[in-house]
């Protein structure tokens, strides 16, 4: 497959996961029972969120330039911004500042009292980068970091994006080699390529949870998006991928059952798992119910 084909497949999975997860953003007491019965799918249309909107900017950058140009990406994020896409409060303000002419670097490094954001927003859009540059660990990490820094300048936010991009790249490599997906091997390969960080530390913990009695155990150790940070979102999302890299629907169900920030968790899962399964593994009915993507 070409880099373009891989990236497009990744965003198909990402957008379906995002749109379905958004339907369950608010906690629903009967969700587990409904998932087990198999009647949990909401009625159409499933509207996608900022996760997909910003990923489309990343995809467009890759398809048109073959690389991440930070200045161009920042402007694409800003001009693609819409209040209705459920952006986080910090991104609402940040993207408006960029749209009004402030340079992205001064905006990104001013957030959260100068720490920069370590939210999960850079990770949610990183899978297509890993798919596009699959086969080159250095390029995957470099461009994931560039894309993250535009809005998430904190080292943990960047580490989260690198982790997801690397996971997508590893999934592509396993698919190309025709190798079966192994939970421990998959997460070990990902964690070893992530910079020293809390994200990396929790990925190694996720690696050791190949067999659990209840999904509440990894949630209690890894987090599940309660804080909407890279640290408490990416490790759990990639744990779900490790559990079911060969089964798109099962991986998404894990994200729905354990997750709190479900749109972002399922966007990460969908973007990574599709790199291994291909877009043909996405249930056709799910694609039909998802809001159509731009041409």
Buried (B, 14 or more C-beta within 10 A) or exposed (E): BEBBEBBBBBBBBBBBBBBBBBBBBEEBEEBBEBBEEEEBBEEEEBBBBBBBBBBBBBBBBBBEEEBBBBEBBBBBBBEBBEEEBBBBEBBBEBBBBBBEEBEBBEBBBBBEEEBBBBBBBBBBBBBBBBBBBBEEBEBBBBBBBBBBBBBBBBBBBBBBBBBBBBBBBBBBBBBBEEEEBBBEBBBBBBBEBBBEBBBBBBBBBBBEBBEEEEBEEBBEBBBBBEBBBBBBBBBBBBBBBBBBBBBBEEBBBBBBBBBBBBBBBBBBBBBBBBBBBBBEBBEEEBBEBBEEBEE
